[in-house]
Amino acid sequence: MIVSIITPFHNCPELLPDYEKAVQGAQVIAIDNASDPDTASKLEAMVSRLGNGSVYVRNNENVKFGKANNQGLALADGEIVVFMNSDIKATGNWLDRVQNAKKGAFYSPTSGVRTVDDQVLRYLEGWCIFGHKSDFEMIGGWNETDFPGIYWEDNELCYRAEKAGLLLKQAILPLQHLSNYTSRRTKGAYGFSEANHAVFERIVREGKNG
């Protein structure tokens, strides 16, 4: 079974060696969100080495997380797609476990809860979230319209998934996430968090009252 891994990149070429080791055997769709020329060159070379129909896409501006993920989703050949950050390390064979994903559910190694007006909402963390491509397409992919920046997109994706009848499941994988590594090195990355939080709460309230 083909697994497609979709990853937005913006600079931080020092992450590429560990990333490349982790994704061997999958189709990798690397969305380059306006990285510097050195990183872009290394990304293209990595994609060429990976093979398996891997694809390099260059954006001349940083289109952020949601839109980049949707670009990758449209190009994915795999029955199962993995949306994964670039700041990861594999500590074991995690792709075999991903291939066991069942239709009708999204999965992630880590999850959490949010509360909006006493309504408790589960979510899967977006640094690694996977499932069948058809399920992501069924709910319309990532919300790039209401979330032009980064943060809270995973909460909203999971909110729509549950409303559509999909399950949210935690799946322990031998992956290490270098949490916020790229965000701390991307100018303005945290600037959208508060606004996106407000957007998420508005969407939940509209859904509750709609």
C-alpha positions in Angstrom: 0.0 0.0 0.0 1.3 3.4 -1.0 1.7 5.9 1.8 2.1 9.6 0.9 3.8 11.9 3.4 3.0 15.6 3.0 5.3 18.1 4.7 5.6 21.9 4.4 9.2 23.1 4.6 10.5 26.6 5.4 14.3 26.7 5.8 15.9 24.7 8.7 18.0 22.5 6.3 19.7 20.9 9.4 16.5 18.9 9.9 16.7 17.1 6.5 19.1 14.2 7.3 16.8 12.9 10.1 13.7 13.6 8.1 15.0 11.7 5.0 15.9 8.7 7.1 12.4 8.7 8.6 10.5 8.7 5.4 12.3 6.0 3.4 9.9 3.9 1.4 7.0 6.4 1.2 6.0 8.9 -1.5 7.1 12.3 -0.1 5.4 15.5 -1.2 7.7 18.3 -0.1 6.0 21.7 -0.2 8.7 24.4 -0.1 7.2 27.5 1.4 9.7 30.0 0.0 12.8 28.6 1.7 16.2 30.2 1.0 18.1 29.0 -2.1 20.4 26.7 -0.1 17.5 24.9 1.6 15.5 24.7 -1.7 18.5 23.0 -3.4 18.8 20.5 -0.6 15.1 19.8 -0.6 15.1 19.1 -4.3 18.0 16.8 -4.0 16.4 14.9 -1.1 13.2 14.4 -3.1 15.1 13.1 -6.1 16.9 10.6 -3.9 13.7 9.4 -2.2 12.1 8.2 -5.4 8.7 6.4 -5.1 7.0 9.2 -7.1 8.1 11.8 -4.6 7.3 15.4 -5.6 8.9 18.8 -4.8 6.7 21.8 -5.0 8.1 25.3 -4.8 6.0 28.2 -3.5 7.5 31.7 -4.1 5.8 32.9 -0.9 5.1 31.2 2.4 1.5 30.1 1.9 1.5 28.7 5.5 0.4 25.3 6.9 -3.2 24.7 5.7 -2.8 25.7 2.1 0.5 23.8 1.8 -1.1 20.7 3.2 -4.0 21.0 0.6 -1.4 21.3 -2.2 0.1 18.1 -1.0 -3.2 16.3 -0.6 -4.1 17.1 -4.2 -0.8 15.5 -5.4 -0.8 12.4 -3.2 -0.9 9.0 -4.9 -1.2 7.1 -1.6 -4.4 5.5 -0.3 -3.1 6.7 3.1 -1.7 10.2 3.6 0.4 11.4 6.5 0.6 15.2 7.3 3.9 15.5 9.1 6.1 18.3 10.2 9.8 18.5 9.2 11.1 18.6 12.7 10.9 14.8 13.4 13.1 11.8 14.0 12.2 8.2 13.6 13.2 5.8 16.4 11.7 2.7 14.7 9.7 1.4 11.7 6.7 3.6 12.0 5.4 3.4 8.4 4.3 -0.3 8.9 1.9 0.9 11.6 0.6 3.7 9.5 -0.4 1.2 6.8 -2.8 -0.4 9.3 -5.0 2.8 9.4 -8.6 2.0 8.8 -11.1 4.1 6.8 -13.4 6.3 8.9 -10.8 7.5 11.3 -7.9 10.0 11.7 -4.8 9.1 13.8 -2.0 10.8 15.6 0.7 9.9 18.1 -0.5 12.7 20.4 -3.9 14.2 21.2 -5.5 16.7 23.5 -8.7 18.4 24.4 -10.1 21.9 24.1 -13.1 23.4 25.9 -15.4 26.0 24.2 -18.4 27.1 26.2 -18.3 24.0 28.4 -18.2 21.8 25.2 -15.2 19.4 25.4 -13.6 18.8 22.1 -10.9 16.2 21.3 -8.2 16.9 18.7 -5.2 15.2 17.2 -2.0 17.2 17.1 -1.1 18.3 13.6 2.6 17.6 13.7 1.7 14.0 12.6 -1.9 13.2 11.6 -2.8 10.5 9.2 -5.7 8.6 7.6 -7.2 7.6 4.3 -6.9 10.2 1.6 -10.6 9.8 0.8 -11.6 10.7 4.4 -9.5 13.9 4.2 -11.1 14.8 0.9 -14.6 14.0 2.2 -14.3 16.8 4.8 -12.7 19.2 2.4 -9.1 19.0 3.5 -7.6 21.7 5.7 -9.3 25.0 6.3 -6.9 27.4 4.5 -9.5 30.2 4.2 -10.2 30.8 7.9 -6.6 30.0 9.0 -4.2 31.8 6.8 -1.5 31.6 9.4 -0.5 28.7 11.6 -1.8 27.1 14.9 -5.3 25.7 15.7 -5.8 24.3 12.2 -5.5 20.8 13.6 -8.2 21.6 16.2 -10.6 22.7 13.5 -9.8 19.8 11.2 -10.6 17.4 13.9 -13.8 19.3 14.9 -15.1 18.9 11.3 -13.9 15.3 11.2 -16.0 14.3 14.2 -19.0 16.2 13.0 -18.7 14.2 9.7 -18.7 10.9 11.7 -15.0 10.2 11.7 -13.2 8.8 14.7 -10.2 10.4 16.3 -7.7 7.8 17.5 -4.3 8.0 19.2 -1.7 5.7 17.6 1.6 5.4 19.3 4.4 5.6 16.8 8.2 5.5 17.2 8.6 9.1 16.2 10.1 12.0 18.1 8.8 15.5 17.5 11.2 18.4 18.1 8.3 20.5 19.2 8.2 24.1 18.0 11.7 23.8 16.5 10.7 25.4 13.2 8.2 27.9 14.7 10.9 29.4 16.9 13.0 30.0 13.8 10.3 31.4 11.6 9.6 35.1 11.9 6.0 35.8 12.8 5.1 32.2 13.4 3.4 32.8 16.7 1.6 35.9 15.6 -1.5 34.1 14.3 -2.0 31.9 17.4 -4.3 34.2 19.3 -6.3 35.2 16.3 -6.6 31.6 15.1 -7.8 30.5 18.6 -10.6 33.0 18.3 -11.5 31.8 14.8 -11.7 28.2 16.1 -14.0 29.2 18.9 -16.2 31.2 16.5 -16.5 28.1 14.2 -17.5 25.9 17.1 -20.1 28.3 18.4 -21.6 28.7 14.9 -21.8 25.0 14.5 -23.4 24.6 17.9 -26.0 27.3 17.2 -26.4 26.5 13.5 
